[in-house]
Amino acid sequence: MFTKNKDRPLYVISVVAEMLGVHPQTLRLYEREGFIAPTRSNKQRMYSDDDIDELSFILNLTKNLGVNKAGLEIILPMRRRMQAFQDEMEQFMVCLEDEYKKELQERLKRVLREVK
């Protein structure tokens, strides 16, 4: 069964520019400024779904909320740090759940031994 990988490059710059309603030069500028980092395949920029989500976020900030370059330089790293923290917390919760399950299994084994 095919599962979609959001990190996998899927789109060339012209397609992404059309999808987002911007000129390809805008995307090149965002890359030059370090706001996005599409992968490259044979010197061609390739954008993933995650890249497009990030670009949509950037465009919303700049077009709809009036955020300038200096604002983006603050907001984007903060957003990435928050996402990394959230990912870490999710992993931590999985570990806690696993430990809790192990503890419950051990308790159950003890109870069953005591019942015999």
CORCOR-V340204 format. One record per helix or strand of 2 or more residues. SS is the DSSP state (hx for helix, st for strand). FROM is the first residue (numbers start at 1). TO is the last residue. Records with the same first field share a line. If there is no record, write none. Layout:
SS: FROM-TO / FROM-TO
//
This chain:
st: 11-12 / 39-41 / 44-47
hx: 13-20 / 24-32 / 49-64 / 69-115
//
